[in-house]
Amino acid sequence: MKVPEVNLKTALEQGLTEDEYQRILELLGRVPTFTELGIFALMWSEHCSYKSSRALLKQFPTTGERVIQGPGENAGVVDIGDGLAVVFKIESHNHPSFIEPYQGAATGVGGILRDVFTMGARPIASLDSLRFGSFDHPKTRWLVEGVVAGIGDYGNCVGVPTVGGEIYFHPSYNGNILVNAFTLGIAPKNRIFLGRAKGVGNPVIYVGSKTGRDGIHGAGLLASAEFDETSEEKRPTVQVGDPFMEKLLLEACLELMQTGYLVGIQDMGAAGLSSSSFEMAGRGGAGIVMELSRVPCREPGMTPYELMLSESQERMLLIANKGAEEKVRRIFEKWDLEAVVIGEVTDDGMVTVLNDGNVAAKLPAKPLSISAPFYHRPMRKPGYLKDIAQFEPASVPIPSDMNQVLKSLLSSPNIASKEWVYRQYDYTVRDNTVLIPGSDAAVIRIKGTTKALGLTVDGNSRYCYLHPLRGAMLVAAEAARNLSCCGATPLALTDCLNFGNPEKPEIMWQFDQCIKGMSQACRVLGIPVVSGNVSFYNETFGSPIFPTPTVGMVGLIDDCRKHCDQWFKEEKDIILLLGDTRDELGGSEYLSVVHKLERGDPPALDLSLEKGVQETCREMIGRGMARSAHDCSEGGLAVALAECCFHPRRSFGASVELKSSSIREDALLFGESQSRILVSVPRQRMKQTERLLDKSSIPWAAIGSVGGEALRVVYGGEVLLDYPIRELHHLWSKALERLLFSKEDE
Amino acid sequence: MKFGVVVFPGSNCDHDTYYVLKEVYKLDVDYIWHKQTTLSSYDCIILPGGFSYGDYLRSGAIARFSPVMQAVINFAHQGRLVLGICNGFQVLMEAGLLPGAMLRNKTLKFICQDVHIRVEDKQTPFTTLCREGEVLRLPIAHKDGNYFADAKMMKELKKNHQIIFRYCTPEGTLTEEANLNGSLDYVAGICNRERNVLGLMPHPERYAESILGNEDGKRIFDSIITYLSKEK
């Protein structure tokens, strides 16, 4: 095969800019080889280098007394006591999942699992945050089915439970869905492995699957550009997953990690052999020399360019102690895997790539990894914000039949039960799942301790579209509230920032505002950001997605028995509402579903009130006063009440009476005022509960009791809602499946 | 009393099963690597759930060629206890220790959900403590759990009382709705004619502690332990 000539034109074709090409010429003092150019293009791509985001990400608070490892490694690490640490991260696989939903989503799960076990942690739980286009869009059903099957088949086979997640539908994702995968693992805290090459002469060992021609340019060209009419042609850039191979690799790596032979390890994810070698050398302040002819290949005749750029899955690069090569090989052989020494660590700070002894590439490690170029891109407040802020609630008619409104909300895709999705995921394997999907957060116990973890992923892109700063604050606050509702104290978060094209100043402004908002919330709530991922270029034909920062948050429960779920459990229990209901409609699901409006400011957030409400809720759970706790989010108080009634094995009714006030009826029922939690308390614990609540500074009210066959809400003497709970439950349970499949043969 | 939990490449409920026996019951239990060929020191061998060999080709079809399987067959032929859970059940069918086969679930999708199963027969070492007609709530997590056997085989199964568990409602009624995967005659678990080999699709090891919300799985482990201690 003739190697193409390297010049500005070839550089542009690889996705580099003219400026960047000039920089390469200056850095090297020569024209790069074609293989080198490919490596530059990949490592300096948005996906690998974070060149547009790196400067802004520094705004996040990233430290805390429990933080063992913050951003910059394969995943974040947090101390949970008992000599254990949790290792977790969320990562996007948006572009591949839109082109090829099954493999795209599957390999997204595979990638995040490797990010976690590469650090020495056994993955024990996964969650997913998914966003699809509207139901009317012809591709949506195909995408939903493919993504859900891809996540399920991969995670189920590897044997890591998918214990929770979120799914939203909105037309802004018609041309660019979002698949954000989160995994958490657990490791002894004094045995965390990093992706660093150290020790001159130590062997560089390739383990796992053979390298093929799949996934070339996945990170560089697919994930770092907008979608257009050529996107379908990029399908070959999507990798193909093999979960069985991943399972073997997982077990073999964990076995190796117990031996003391391992120095450093990194997954060959995006940018494959290039990123793993350059990043390990860069972080370790070392160099690497490797011989490509030793790399196990699926087919003969692969060029150095292809070998360095392939994104074949289920591969790892590791650095072992010199002399341990044979012992490492034997561990992998037990699991029927290859482990081949392909090079060694050097001290020259260069990554030297040989092919049959000839130099195919010789490049400095740091400028291609930790010191890759980055930009301060221009920002401008988008013009649309002026228009959508024009919102006069008085112009919105108050519906006469609130039962009808509640029914349409409960059967709308964003609020309806997601059981159709999560029953396709094994959520009980590994024997730790204390609280199954369907509540505010998942709870898994930690074997060998009394502890449990609360886990949640959250996002609300409509809020972030209407007011990026406040929207992102709300996202972080809600995630923490979800954890508090299950009794967990938030420890740390990982974020996945999904945005449009960063070369557009309006997108950069949204991005910066969201980081500022999330940082502010994290500071007040005391929750550091320990890992994360940025996904830009989520646009199709120039039309961007709503700004969508999602967070994965982890909380700790000291005594596993003291966890809580959202479901009412006993007749006659008293229903309390912690927090305050305001006259707020802006940005609500109700406005969107019923009035087809996406306008106004999202609800206000008082972070100190938020903190107080969450602390009080956790205390009530910890002291055994709360029989259930559920946060009010999309659909407001009425939907939250209904969800409390929908116990998976038995429906409960509820009767609620709210004092008259100036708040309009629809805002009272369906407005999304923040910092509110519904708690049910046994009657005999009420006195004690009142004392606790009166001592706290938060507003609260006893609003009703559990029981009866209906959900009934009275406001200032007038019955607003009264509807049989079984019918509501049925509607809500079956809505998603109906929406997905009812149009089948039309 | 000593248990062995077989580990095939791709087994993923091996840890769970081991944990229940070791930590919940404080029993003597070993992992048995699939290349091991002697099982003489064990009283009960468990083939755990998971995706042995990725379930490639067909669930359980490759695992049955693992070296350990000849030893498991010999062990069973000596009348000792073999329990197959989920993928382990599939492997036992592929190995010829239990009759029948698994088709894809009637929904054509993986199903993870709690189901109810009715104990049809207590005359096995795995159900000695159960009442006939007793209903257990256990989780299933599988894609290929739609039990099938031809008419002759079904007749044999019934005649010999080999159907040990059937999917049912919480009240114990057999309905198509409760039969999530579409199994023939609601079959959730069967034993061999000699009654020392049992396979079932639901996972008793996942519901063996109160913190996980349910201990119905213990009914099966308790039965095995009681049987084995009497035998000794």
Boltz contact constraints between the chains, C-beta under 6 A:
constraints:
  - contact:
      token1: [A, 152]
      token2: [B, 110]
      max_distance: 6.0
  - contact:
      token1: [A, 157]
      token2: [B, 51]
      max_distance: 6.0
  - contact:
      token1: [A, 159]
      token2: [B, 12]
      max_distance: 6.0
  - contact:
      token1: [A, 159]
      token2: [B, 50]
      max_distance: 6.0
  - contact:
      token1: [A, 244]
      token2: [B, 10]
      max_distance: 6.0
  - contact:
      token1: [A, 244]
      token2: [B, 54]
      max_distance: 6.0
  - contact:
      token1: [A, 247]
      token2: [B, 10]
      max_distance: 6.0
  - contact:
      token1: [A, 248]
      token2: [B, 9]
      max_distance: 6.0
  - contact:
      token1: [A, 423]
      token2: [B, 111]
      max_distance: 6.0
  - contact:
      token1: [A, 423]
      token2: [B, 112]
      max_distance: 6.0
  - contact:
      token1: [A, 423]
      token2: [B, 113]
      max_distance: 6.0
  - contact:
      token1: [A, 424]
      token2: [B, 109]
      max_distance: 6.0
  - contact:
      token1: [A, 424]
      token2: [B, 110]
      max_distance: 6.0
  - contact:
      token1: [A, 426]
      token2: [B, 112]
      max_distance: 6.0
  - contact:
      token1: [A, 426]
      token2: [B, 141]
      max_distance: 6.0
  - contact:
      token1: [A, 427]
      token2: [B, 112]
      max_distance: 6.0
  - contact:
      token1: [A, 428]
      token2: [B, 139]
      max_distance: 6.0
  - contact:
      token1: [A, 428]
      token2: [B, 206]
      max_distance: 6.0
  - contact:
      token1: [A, 431]
      token2: [B, 16]
      max_distance: 6.0
  - contact:
      token1: [A, 431]
      token2: [B, 206]
      max_distance: 6.0
  - contact:
      token1: [A, 560]
      token2: [B, 211]
      max_distance: 6.0
